[in-house]
Amino acid sequence: MKILTIDDSRMIRLIIVNTVRSLGYETLEAANADIALEIIEANYKDISLILLDWNMPGMNGFELLKILKSHEKYSSIPVMMVTTEGERKNVVKAIQSGADNYLTKPFTPEDLSTKIVECLGMSTQTEEEENLDIDLETLDF
């Protein structure tokens, strides 16, 4: 399972890569949208999540999001915006355009980990805890 991070900041990519690796996933990195498109084309079947910055030189992350979500091969890859763009209107715009989640900078590795788990649809419950979940309404007393 690979997670692609797209951010023009080397430091942010390093923080993200370290967090992703601590969760046990492989990482791919791109410093801009053009490089990201090349990586996605070569690896789209193996990419489980894209972490995308909004503000980058050249094509910005929002433009890339729209391209990804309009392309049949890539549209099913979950995308989480990881950006300083925290204005409500931009969050809404990204979600309406297909972003699956949104995390504003600055963030902690814990915040990022939680959002990654959410995006990948993984429960934080253990299998044992899941087996204990009982719908009380279906029980006869």
C-alpha positions, 0 to 999 in steps of 0.5 A, a space after each residue: 500500500 503506497 501513499 503519495 505526498 505532493 508538496 513543494 516544501 521538502 520539510 513538510 514532505 519529510 514530516 509526512 513521509 516519516 508519519 506514513 512510514 510509522 504507520 507501516 505504509 510505503 511512500 512516494 513523493 512529488 515536489 509539484 503537480 507535474 511530477 505527481 502526474 508522472 508518478 500517478 500514471 506509473 503507480 496509480 494501481 498501487 496508490 492507496 491515498 494522495 496527500 495534496 498541498 494546495 499552494 504550489 508553484 505551477 499547477 496548484 493542488 486544487 487544479 490537480 485535484 480536479 484533474 484527478 477526479 475527472 480522470 477515470 483511472 485516477 478518480 477512485 484514489 482517495 485524496 486528502 488536502 494537506 494545506 495552509 488553505 483553511 478558509 471555510 470556502 476553500 475547504 468546501 470547494 475542495 470537498 465538493 470537487 472530490 477531496 475525501 478529507 482535509 487537514 490544515 497546516 500546521 498539524 501534528 503527526 498524530 493529527 495526520 495519522 488519524 486523518 490517514 486512517 480515516 481516509 483509508 477507512 480503517 477502524 481504530 478498534 481492534 478485532 476483539 473490540 469489534 466482536 464485542 459490538 452488539 446491537 442492543 436493540 436486536 437482543 431479546 430480554 
